[in-house]
Amino acid sequence: MNLALFDFDGTITHQDVYTEFLFYATSKRRIILGGLLTSPVIALYKLGLLPARYTRPVLSKMAFGGRKTTEVDALAARFVRDYLPSVIRPQALEKICWHRQQGDEIYVVSASLSPYLAIWCQQHGLKLLCSTLEEKQGRYTGRYLYGDCSLNNKVTAIKQTLDLTTYSRIYAYGDTYEDLPMLNLADEKYFQWRKIESTDGLSHARRTHEQSIE
């Protein structure tokens, strides 16, 4: 059996879904108050001084801390139904279908959030490793159970879940520098849907992305 690993935001979708869900599932009042509290963090991120992997947990805490899981999960189900179909790449669905036809095991590995990704992956018969919101007594705390699922945390989640030696071939698909450690695990790597033939190609992808965000 082969293994296929897909990033979600920007790879399966053609835009950032995490931020869209924050605004979709959070009241205007909470956004305004939370925005005031987290404005230093947002400013540092906008200036390129704070990486997204540190920014997302702060924003998730602001948006979902203390909220009923039933409320957030209901909004997530609507988000999956009403919004996600408009941003899914047909190319990604075709590749997922191809892997399924080959009998490959398919995982989505993403820094996006569990409430909507769990629903979408279940609908498409895919396994999931992602940033998982902690639940206590029927409410989300806003904290992540295992940290932000990006960069080396993606590799950690994969290795803790799977024995990679059991797969004949590993495929990986990503679109930003946060996916590069995961791509390094793969025999066949795709960055922004272009096949990378060597480690030199991976280094070039890193440099290209870094230059694009300067």
MIDOSE-1310 file (N, C-alpha, C; in nm, 2 decimals, decimal comma, always signed):
residues 214
mnla	+0,08/-0,12/+0,00/+0,00/+0,00/+0,00/+0,09/+0,12/+0,00; +0,04/+0,23/-0,07/+0,11/+0,36/-0,07/+0,04/+0,45/+0,02; +0,10/+0,56/+0,06/+0,05/+0,66/+0,15/+0,05/+0,80/+0,08; -0,07/+0,87/+0,08/-0,08/+1,00/+0,03/-0,11/+1,10/+0,14
lfdf	-0,03/+1,21/+0,15/-0,04/+1,31/+0,25/-0,07/+1,44/+0,19; -0,19/+1,50/+0,22/-0,23/+1,63/+0,16/-0,24/+1,74/+0,27; -0,18/+1,85/+0,25/-0,21/+1,97/+0,32/-0,35/+2,01/+0,27; -0,42/+2,10/+0,35/-0,56/+2,14/+0,31/-0,56/+2,28/+0,26
dgti	-0,54/+2,38/+0,35/-0,55/+2,52/+0,30/-0,44/+2,55/+0,19; -0,49/+2,60/+0,08/-0,40/+2,63/-0,03/-0,35/+2,52/-0,12; -0,38/+2,40/-0,07/-0,35/+2,28/-0,15/-0,47/+2,21/-0,20; -0,56/+2,16/-0,11/-0,69/+2,11/-0,15/-0,78/+2,22/-0,18
thqd	-0,76/+2,34/-0,11/-0,84/+2,46/-0,14/-0,75/+2,55/-0,22; -0,81/+2,66/-0,28/-0,73/+2,76/-0,34/-0,72/+2,89/-0,26; -0,76/+2,88/-0,13/-0,74/+3,00/-0,05/-0,74/+2,95/+0,10; -0,70/+3,05/+0,19/-0,70/+3,02/+0,33/-0,84/+3,00/+0,39
vyte	-0,86/+2,88/+0,44/-0,99/+2,85/+0,50/-1,00/+2,88/+0,65; -0,88/+2,86/+0,71/-0,88/+2,89/+0,86/-0,93/+3,02/+0,90; -0,88/+3,13/+0,83/-0,92/+3,27/+0,87/-1,07/+3,29/+0,83; -1,11/+3,23/+0,72/-1,25/+3,24/+0,68/-1,35/+3,18/+0,78
flfy	-1,31/+3,07/+0,84/-1,39/+3,00/+0,94/-1,40/+3,09/+1,07; -1,29/+3,15/+1,11/-1,29/+3,23/+1,22/-1,39/+3,34/+1,21; -1,40/+3,41/+1,10/-1,50/+3,51/+1,08/-1,64/+3,46/+1,06; -1,65/+3,34/+1,00/-1,78/+3,28/+0,97/-1,85/+3,24/+1,10
atsk	-1,76/+3,18/+1,20/-1,82/+3,12/+1,32/-1,81/+3,21/+1,44; -1,77/+3,33/+1,43/-1,75/+3,42/+1,54/-1,83/+3,54/+1,53; -1,90/+3,58/+1,64/-1,99/+3,70/+1,64/-1,90/+3,82/+1,61; -1,97/+3,93/+1,56/-1,90/+4,05/+1,54/-1,85/+4,11/+1,67
rrii	-1,93/+4,10/+1,77/-1,89/+4,15/+1,90/-1,76/+4,09/+1,95; -1,76/+3,96/+1,94/-1,64/+3,88/+1,99/-1,52/+3,92/+1,90; -1,54/+3,93/+1,77/-1,43/+3,97/+1,68/-1,37/+4,10/+1,72; -1,46/+4,20/+1,74/-1,42/+4,34/+1,78/-1,34/+4,34/+1,91
lggl	-1,40/+4,27/+2,01/-1,33/+4,27/+2,14/-1,20/+4,19/+2,14; -1,21/+4,07/+2,07/-1,09/+3,99/+2,06/-0,99/+4,06/+1,97; -1,03/+4,13/+1,87/-0,93/+4,20/+1,78/-0,85/+4,30/+1,86; -0,92/+4,37/+1,96/-0,85/+4,47/+2,04/-0,75/+4,40/+2,13
ltsp	-0,78/+4,29/+2,18/-0,69/+4,22/+2,27/-0,57/+4,16/+2,20; -0,60/+4,11/+2,08/-0,49/+4,04/+2,01/-0,43/+4,13/+1,90; -0,46/+4,26/+1,90/-0,40/+4,35/+1,80/-0,25/+4,35/+1,80; -0,18/+4,34/+1,91/-0,03/+4,33/+1,90/+0,02/+4,21/+1,82
vial	-0,05/+4,10/+1,85/-0,01/+3,97/+1,78/-0,04/+3,98/+1,63; -0,16/+4,04/+1,59/-0,19/+4,05/+1,45/-0,09/+4,15/+1,38; -0,06/+4,26/+1,45/+0,04/+4,35/+1,40/+0,17/+4,29/+1,37; +0,22/+4,21/+1,46/+0,35/+4,14/+1,45/+0,34/+4,04/+1,33
yklg	+0,23/+3,97/+1,32/+0,21/+3,88/+1,20/+0,21/+3,96/+1,07; +0,14/+4,07/+1,07/+0,13/+4,15/+0,94/+0,27/+4,20/+0,90; +0,35/+4,23/+1,00/+0,48/+4,29/+0,98/+0,58/+4,18/+0,94; +0,54/+4,05/+0,95/+0,63/+3,94/+0,92/+0,72/+3,90/+1,03
llpa	+0,69/+3,95/+1,15/+0,78/+3,93/+1,27/+0,73/+3,81/+1,36; +0,61/+3,76/+1,33/+0,55/+3,65/+1,41/+0,49/+3,55/+1,31; +0,55/+3,43/+1,31/+0,50/+3,33/+1,21/+0,36/+3,29/+1,24; +0,29/+3,24/+1,13/+0,15/+3,20/+1,14/+0,13/+3,09/+1,25
rytr	+0,23/+3,00/+1,27/+0,21/+2,89/+1,36/+0,20/+2,94/+1,50; +0,24/+3,06/+1,53/+0,22/+3,12/+1,67/+0,10/+3,21/+1,67; +0,06/+3,26/+1,56/-0,05/+3,35/+1,55/-0,18/+3,27/+1,56; -0,19/+3,16/+1,49/-0,32/+3,09/+1,48/-0,37/+3,04/+1,62
pvls	-0,28/+2,99/+1,71/-0,33/+2,95/+1,84/-0,39/+3,06/+1,92; -0,33/+3,18/+1,91/-0,38/+3,30/+1,98/-0,52/+3,34/+1,93; -0,54/+3,34/+1,80/-0,66/+3,38/+1,73/-0,77/+3,27/+1,76; -0,73/+3,14/+1,76/-0,83/+3,04/+1,79/-0,88/+3,05/+1,94
kmaf	-0,79/+3,08/+2,03/-0,83/+3,10/+2,17/-0,93/+3,21/+2,18; -0,90/+3,32/+2,11/-0,99/+3,44/+2,11/-1,13/+3,40/+2,05; -1,13/+3,33/+1,94/-1,25/+3,30/+1,87/-1,34/+3,19/+1,94; -1,27/+3,09/+1,99/-1,35/+2,97/+2,04/-1,34/+2,94/+2,18
ggrk	-1,26/+3,01/+2,26/-1,25/+2,98/+2,40/-1,38/+3,00/+2,48; -1,42/+2,89/+2,55/-1,54/+2,90/+2,63/-1,67/+2,88/+2,56; -1,67/+2,85/+2,43/-1,79/+2,84/+2,35/-1,84/+2,69/+2,35; -1,97/+2,67/+2,35/-2,03/+2,54/+2,35/-1,98/+2,46/+2,22
ttev	-1,94/+2,34/+2,24/-1,90/+2,26/+2,12/-2,01/+2,24/+2,02; -2,14/+2,22/+2,08/-2,25/+2,20/+1,99/-2,28/+2,32/+1,90; -2,25/+2,44/+1,95/-2,27/+2,57/+1,87/-2,17/+2,58/+1,76; -2,04/+2,56/+1,80/-1,93/+2,57/+1,70/-1,94/+2,46/+1,60
dala	-1,98/+2,34/+1,64/-1,98/+2,23/+1,55/-2,10/+2,24/+1,45; -2,21/+2,30/+1,49/-2,32/+2,33/+1,40/-2,28/+2,43/+1,30; -2,21/+2,53/+1,34/-2,16/+2,63/+1,24/-2,06/+2,57/+1,15; -1,98/+2,48/+1,20/-1,88/+2,41/+1,12/-1,95/+2,33/+1,01
arfv	-2,06/+2,26/+1,05/-2,13/+2,18/+0,95/-2,19/+2,27/+0,84; -2,24/+2,38/+0,88/-2,29/+2,48/+0,78/-2,18/+2,53/+0,69; -2,07/+2,56/+0,75/-1,95/+2,61/+0,67/-1,91/+2,50/+0,57; -1,90/+2,38/+0,61/-1,87/+2,27/+0,51/-1,97/+2,26/+0,40
rdyl	-2,09/+2,27/+0,43/-2,20/+2,26/+0,33/-2,21/+2,38/+0,24; -2,20/+2,50/+0,30/-2,23/+2,62/+0,22/-2,11/+2,69/+0,16; -1,99/+2,68/+0,23/-1,87/+2,75/+0,18/-1,76/+2,67/+0,12; -1,73/+2,56/+0,18/-1,61/+2,48/+0,13/-1,62/+2,44/-0,01
psvi	-1,74/+2,40/-0,06/-1,74/+2,35/-0,21/-1,70/+2,46/-0,30; -1,71/+2,59/-0,26/-1,67/+2,70/-0,35/-1,52/+2,72/-0,36; -1,44/+2,66/-0,27/-1,30/+2,69/-0,27/-1,21/+2,56/-0,29; -1,28/+2,44/-0,31/-1,21/+2,32/-0,33/-1,15/+2,31/-0,47
rpqa	-1,03/+2,28/-0,48/-0,97/+2,27/-0,62/-1,02/+2,14/-0,68; -1,07/+2,14/-0,80/-1,11/+2,02/-0,87/-0,99/+1,93/-0,89; -0,87/+1,99/-0,92/-0,75/+1,91/-0,94/-0,72/+1,83/-0,81; -0,74/+1,89/-0,70/-0,72/+1,81/-0,57/-0,81/+1,69/-0,56
leki	-0,94/+1,71/-0,59/-1,04/+1,60/-0,58/-1,00/+1,49/-0,68; -0,95/+1,53/-0,80/-0,91/+1,43/-0,90/-0,80/+1,35/-0,85; -0,70/+1,42/-0,78/-0,58/+1,35/-0,73/-0,62/+1,25/-0,62; -0,71/+1,30/-0,53/-0,75/+1,22/-0,42/-0,83/+1,09/-0,48
cwhr	-0,91/+1,12/-0,58/-0,98/+1,00/-0,64/-0,88/+0,91/-0,70; -0,78/+0,96/-0,77/-0,67/+0,87/-0,83/-0,61/+0,79/-0,72; -0,57/+0,85/-0,61/-0,51/+0,77/-0,50/-0,60/+0,66/-0,45; -0,73/+0,70/-0,43/-0,83/+0,60/-0,39/-0,84/+0,48/-0,48
qqgd	-0,84/+0,51/-0,61/-0,84/+0,40/-0,71/-0,72/+0,31/-0,70; -0,61/+0,37/-0,66/-0,49/+0,29/-0,65/-0,49/+0,20/-0,52; -0,58/+0,23/-0,43/-0,59/+0,16/-0,31/-0,50/+0,22/-0,20; -0,46/+0,35/-0,22/-0,37/+0,41/-0,13/-0,44/+0,46/+0,00
eiyv	-0,36/+0,47/+0,11/-0,42/+0,53/+0,23/-0,40/+0,68/+0,22; -0,50/+0,76/+0,25/-0,50/+0,90/+0,23/-0,53/+0,98/+0,36; -0,43/+1,07/+0,39/-0,45/+1,15/+0,51/-0,45/+1,30/+0,47; -0,53/+1,38/+0,53/-0,52/+1,52/+0,53/-0,44/+1,56/+0,65
vsas	-0,33/+1,64/+0,63/-0,25/+1,68/+0,74/-0,24/+1,83/+0,74; -0,31/+1,90/+0,84/-0,33/+2,04/+0,82/-0,33/+2,12/+0,95; -0,28/+2,25/+0,94/-0,29/+2,34/+1,05/-0,43/+2,40/+1,07; -0,52/+2,37/+0,97/-0,66/+2,41/+0,99/-0,73/+2,33/+1,10
lspy	-0,85/+2,37/+1,13/-0,91/+2,33/+1,26/-1,00/+2,21/+1,25; -1,01/+2,13/+1,36/-1,08/+2,01/+1,36/-1,23/+2,02/+1,34; -1,30/+2,12/+1,39/-1,45/+2,12/+1,38/-1,50/+2,10/+1,23; -1,44/+2,17/+1,14/-1,49/+2,16/+1,00/-1,41/+2,06/+0,92
laiw	-1,28/+2,04/+0,95/-1,20/+1,94/+0,88/-1,25/+1,80/+0,91; -1,29/+1,77/+1,03/-1,34/+1,64/+1,06/-1,46/+1,60/+0,98; -1,55/+1,70/+0,97/-1,67/+1,68/+0,89/-1,64/+1,65/+0,74; -1,56/+1,74/+0,68/-1,52/+1,74/+0,54/-1,45/+1,60/+0,51
cqqh	-1,36/+1,57/+0,59/-1,28/+1,44/+0,57/-1,37/+1,32/+0,58; -1,46/+1,32/+0,68/-1,55/+1,21/+0,69/-1,64/+1,19/+0,57; -1,68/+1,31/+0,52/-1,77/+1,31/+0,40/-1,69/+1,25/+0,28; -1,56/+1,27/+0,27/-1,48/+1,23/+0,16/-1,40/+1,10/+0,18
glkl	-1,43/+1,04/+0,30/-1,36/+0,91/+0,33/-1,21/+0,92/+0,35; -1,17/+1,04/+0,41/-1,03/+1,06/+0,43/-0,99/+1,06/+0,58; -0,87/+1,02/+0,61/-0,82/+1,03/+0,75/-0,76/+1,16/+0,77; -0,75/+1,20/+0,90/-0,72/+1,34/+0,93/-0,62/+1,35/+1,05
lcst	-0,53/+1,44/+1,03/-0,44/+1,49/+1,13/-0,44/+1,64/+1,12; -0,48/+1,71/+1,23/-0,49/+1,86/+1,22/-0,48/+1,92/+1,35; -0,49/+2,05/+1,35/-0,49/+2,13/+1,48/-0,63/+2,10/+1,54; -0,62/+2,04/+1,66/-0,74/+1,99/+1,73/-0,78/+2,07/+1,85
leek	-0,90/+2,13/+1,85/-0,94/+2,21/+1,96/-0,97/+2,13/+2,08; -0,92/+2,17/+2,19/-0,95/+2,10/+2,32/-1,09/+2,12/+2,36; -1,15/+2,01/+2,42/-1,29/+2,02/+2,47/-1,29/+1,98/+2,62; -1,37/+2,06/+2,69/-1,39/+2,03/+2,83/-1,53/+2,06/+2,87
qgry	-1,60/+1,96/+2,93/-1,73/+1,98/+2,98/-1,83/+2,05/+2,88; -1,82/+2,00/+2,76/-1,91/+2,05/+2,65/-1,87/+2,18/+2,59; -1,75/+2,23/+2,62/-1,71/+2,36/+2,56/-1,57/+2,35/+2,51; -1,54/+2,43/+2,41/-1,40/+2,44/+2,36/-1,33/+2,53/+2,45
tgry	-1,21/+2,50/+2,48/-1,12/+2,59/+2,57/-1,05/+2,69/+2,48; -1,04/+2,66/+2,35/-0,97/+2,75/+2,26/-0,82/+2,70/+2,24; -0,78/+2,61/+2,33/-0,64/+2,56/+2,32/-0,63/+2,45/+2,22; -0,52/+2,42/+2,17/-0,49/+2,31/+2,09/-0,44/+2,19/+2,17
lygd	-0,49/+2,07/+2,14/-0,45/+1,95/+2,21/-0,31/+1,91/+2,19; -0,26/+1,92/+2,06/-0,13/+1,88/+2,03/-0,05/+1,99/+1,96; -0,09/+2,11/+1,98/-0,01/+2,22/+1,92/-0,06/+2,24/+1,77; -0,01/+2,35/+1,71/-0,04/+2,39/+1,58/+0,02/+2,28/+1,48
csln	-0,06/+2,23/+1,40/-0,02/+2,11/+1,31/+0,05/+2,17/+1,18; +0,17/+2,22/+1,20/+0,24/+2,28/+1,09/+0,39/+2,24/+1,11; +0,47/+2,26/+1,00/+0,61/+2,24/+1,00/+0,64/+2,10/+1,07; +0,73/+2,10/+1,16/+0,78/+1,97/+1,22/+0,66/+1,90/+1,30
nkvt	+0,57/+1,98/+1,35/+0,45/+1,91/+1,41/+0,37/+1,82/+1,32; +0,37/+1,86/+1,19/+0,31/+1,77/+1,09/+0,38/+1,63/+1,09; +0,51/+1,64/+1,09/+0,60/+1,52/+1,08/+0,57/+1,44/+1,21; +0,57/+1,50/+1,33/+0,55/+1,44/+1,45/+0,42/+1,36/+1,46
aikq	+0,31/+1,43/+1,41/+0,18/+1,37/+1,41/+0,17/+1,25/+1,32; +0,24/+1,26/+1,20/+0,24/+1,15/+1,11/+0,31/+1,03/+1,17; +0,43/+1,05/+1,22/+0,51/+0,94/+1,28/+0,45/+0,88/+1,40; +0,37/+0,96/+1,48/+0,31/+0,90/+1,60/+0,19/+0,82/+1,56
tldl	+0,13/+0,85/+1,44/+0,01/+0,78/+1,40/+0,04/+0,66/+1,30; +0,15/+0,67/+1,22/+0,17/+0,58/+1,12/+0,31/+0,52/+1,13; +0,33/+0,39/+1,09/+0,46/+0,33/+1,07/+0,49/+0,35/+0,92; +0,58/+0,45/+0,89/+0,60/+0,48/+0,75/+0,68/+0,37/+0,68
ttys	+0,74/+0,28/+0,75/+0,81/+0,17/+0,68/+0,72/+0,07/+0,62; +0,59/+0,07/+0,65/+0,50/-0,03/+0,60/+0,45/+0,01/+0,46; +0,48/+0,13/+0,41/+0,43/+0,18/+0,28/+0,53/+0,17/+0,17; +0,49/+0,12/+0,06/+0,58/+0,11/-0,05/+0,63/+0,24/-0,11
riya	+0,54/+0,34/-0,11/+0,57/+0,47/-0,16/+0,49/+0,57/-0,09; +0,55/+0,69/-0,06/+0,48/+0,80/+0,01/+0,47/+0,92/-0,09; +0,35/+0,97/-0,10/+0,33/+1,09/-0,18/+0,29/+1,21/-0,08; +0,34/+1,33/-0,11/+0,30/+1,44/-0,02/+0,27/+1,57/-0,11
ygdt	+0,17/+1,64/-0,07/+0,13/+1,76/-0,14/+0,12/+1,88/-0,04; +0,18/+1,99/-0,08/+0,18/+2,11/+0,01/+0,19/+2,23/-0,08; +0,18/+2,35/-0,01/+0,19/+2,47/-0,09/+0,27/+2,59/-0,02; +0,31/+2,57/+0,11/+0,39/+2,67/+0,18/+0,51/+2,61/+0,25
yedl	+0,60/+2,69/+0,30/+0,71/+2,64/+0,38/+0,67/+2,56/+0,50; +0,55/+2,58/+0,55/+0,50/+2,50/+0,66/+0,48/+2,35/+0,63; +0,48/+2,32/+0,50/+0,46/+2,18/+0,45/+0,59/+2,11/+0,42; +0,70/+2,19/+0,41/+0,82/+2,13/+0,36/+0,87/+2,01/+0,44
pmln	+0,87/+2,02/+0,58/+0,91/+1,90/+0,65/+0,83/+1,77/+0,62; +0,70/+1,79/+0,59/+0,62/+1,68/+0,55/+0,66/+1,63/+0,41; +0,68/+1,72/+0,32/+0,73/+1,68/+0,19/+0,86/+1,60/+0,19; +0,94/+1,64/+0,29/+1,07/+1,57/+0,30/+1,06/+1,42/+0,34
lade	+0,94/+1,38/+0,39/+0,91/+1,24/+0,42/+0,88/+1,16/+0,29; +0,85/+1,23/+0,18/+0,79/+1,16/+0,07/+0,89/+1,12/-0,03; +0,85/+1,01/-0,10/+0,92/+0,97/-0,22/+0,89/+1,05/-0,34; +0,76/+1,10/-0,35/+0,71/+1,18/-0,46/+0,65/+1,31/-0,39
kyfq	+0,71/+1,42/-0,42/+0,67/+1,55/-0,36/+0,61/+1,64/-0,46; +0,50/+1,71/-0,41/+0,44/+1,82/-0,50/+0,43/+1,94/-0,42; +0,48/+2,05/-0,47/+0,48/+2,18/-0,40/+0,40/+2,28/-0,50; +0,29/+2,33/-0,45/+0,20/+2,41/-0,53/+0,16/+2,34/-0,66
wrki	+0,14/+2,20/-0,65/+0,10/+2,12/-0,75/+0,20/+2,10/-0,86; +0,33/+2,13/-0,83/+0,44/+2,10/-0,92/+0,53/+2,00/-0,86; +0,56/+1,89/-0,94/+0,64/+1,79/-0,88/+0,78/+1,83/-0,86; +0,83/+1,80/-0,74/+0,97/+1,84/-0,71/+1,06/+1,71/-0,73
estd	+1,16/+1,72/-0,81/+1,23/+1,60/-0,85/+1,35/+1,57/-0,75; +1,40/+1,67/-0,67/+1,52/+1,65/-0,59/+1,51/+1,74/-0,47; +1,61/+1,72/-0,38/+1,62/+1,80/-0,26/+1,65/+1,95/-0,30; +1,72/+1,96/-0,41/+1,75/+2,10/-0,46/+1,62/+2,17/-0,50
glsh	+1,53/+2,09/-0,56/+1,40/+2,15/-0,59/+1,32/+2,19/-0,47; +1,34/+2,12/-0,36/+1,27/+2,15/-0,23/+1,33/+2,28/-0,17; +1,46/+2,29/-0,18/+1,53/+2,41/-0,13/+1,49/+2,53/-0,21; +1,47/+2,51/-0,35/+1,43/+2,62/-0,43/+1,29/+2,66/-0,39
arrt	+1,20/+2,56/-0,37/+1,06/+2,60/-0,33/+1,06/+2,68/-0,20; +1,15/+2,64/-0,10/+1,16/+2,72/+0,02/+1,21/+2,86/+0,00; +1,31/+2,88/-0,09/+1,36/+3,01/-0,11/+1,25/+3,10/-0,19; +1,18/+3,03/-0,28/+1,08/+3,11/-0,36/+0,97/+3,15/-0,27
heqs	+0,93/+3,07/-0,17/+0,82/+3,11/-0,08/+0,87/+3,22/+0,01; +0,99/+3,21/+0,06/+1,04/+3,31/+0,16/+1,05/+3,44/+0,09; +1,09/+3,44/-0,04/+1,10/+3,57/-0,11/+0,96/+3,63/-0,14; +0,86/+3,54/-0,15/+0,72/+3,59/-0,18/+0,66/+3,66/-0,06
ie	+0,71/+3,62/+0,06/+0,65/+3,68/+0,18/+0,73/+3,79/+0,24; +0,84/+3,82/+0,18/+0,93/+3,93/+0,23/+0,86/+4,07/+0,21
